[in-house]
């Protein structure tokens, strides 16, 4: 009967030790790579923001130009503004997905 609690405690201690070891490894990695901090996050927000804003404004500008030179019943400005917004959102998704994959691949490279 005494062996059962020891075995259970050993498993719990092992899980606890694994968690503590993983947290310590993440902290050590963060100290070795100080570039991925607050400034990296702010830079990424800026990159995502501009990747949406630029295509949206370009679409709106081209739509305004088309409306002035080729007037019609439909508004090119609204249509191209929405198209630019869609392209910008896809572009931002691409950047965020790329960074997410890079962050997920880093621990695998460290373990090898």
Buried (B, 14 or more C-beta within 10 A) or exposed (E): EEEEEEEEEEEEEEEEEEEEEEEEEEEEEEEEEEEEEEEEEEEBEEBBEEBBBBBBBBBBBBBBEBBEEEEEEEBBBEBBBBBBBBBBBEBBEEEBEEBEEEEEEEEEEEEE
